[in-house]
Amino acid sequence: MTYRVIKASNMWSTEKLRKQTEEIINREKENGWAIVSVAFGLNVWHIPTVFITIAKEL
């Protein structure tokens, strides 16, 4: 099993970050990756950030 963590952030809009997250999840699922977890938070500069963990059987 191979794992990847995808990080994305958007300093101007949490709504844009949510849409970006959906696009990433849909794209990775189409490529055969399974979504393990999705975690939203803030980085040290209080910028909304998402971490998406994906896995694929090789």
C-alpha positions as CSV (number, residue, x, y, z in Angstrom):
1,M,0.0,0.0,0.0
2,T,1.3,3.4,-1.0
3,Y,0.2,6.6,0.9
4,R,0.4,10.2,-0.1
5,V,-0.5,13.4,1.8
6,I,-1.8,16.3,-0.3
7,K,-1.7,19.8,1.3
8,A,-3.7,22.7,0.0
9,S,-4.5,26.2,1.4
10,N,-6.3,29.3,0.5
11,M,-5.6,32.5,2.4
12,W,-8.7,34.4,1.0
13,S,-11.6,32.1,1.2
14,T,-12.6,28.9,3.1
15,E,-15.3,28.3,0.5
16,K,-12.7,28.3,-2.3
17,L,-10.6,25.9,-0.2
18,R,-13.7,23.6,0.2
19,K,-14.3,23.5,-3.6
20,Q,-10.6,22.9,-4.2
21,T,-10.7,20.0,-1.8
22,E,-13.6,18.5,-3.6
23,E,-11.8,18.8,-6.9
24,I,-8.7,17.1,-5.5
25,I,-10.7,14.3,-4.0
26,N,-12.7,13.7,-7.2
27,R,-9.5,13.8,-9.3
28,E,-7.6,11.4,-7.1
29,K,-10.5,8.9,-6.8
30,E,-10.7,8.9,-10.7
31,N,-7.0,8.0,-10.7
32,G,-7.6,4.9,-8.5
33,W,-6.6,6.4,-5.1
34,A,-8.7,5.7,-2.0
35,I,-9.3,8.6,0.4
36,V,-8.1,7.8,3.9
37,S,-8.7,11.1,5.7
38,V,-9.4,14.8,5.2
39,A,-8.4,17.3,7.9
40,F,-9.0,21.0,7.8
41,G,-7.1,23.4,10.1
42,L,-5.1,26.6,10.3
43,N,-1.3,26.9,9.8
44,V,0.9,29.1,11.9
45,W,-0.2,32.2,10.0
46,H,-3.9,31.3,10.5
47,I,-4.4,30.4,6.8
48,P,-7.0,27.7,6.3
49,T,-5.3,24.5,5.2
50,V,-6.4,21.0,4.3
51,F,-4.5,17.8,4.5
52,I,-5.8,14.9,2.4
53,T,-4.3,11.4,2.9
54,I,-4.8,9.0,0.0
55,A,-3.8,5.4,-0.5
56,K,-3.3,3.0,-3.5
57,E,-2.7,-0.7,-3.7
58,L,0.3,-1.3,-5.9
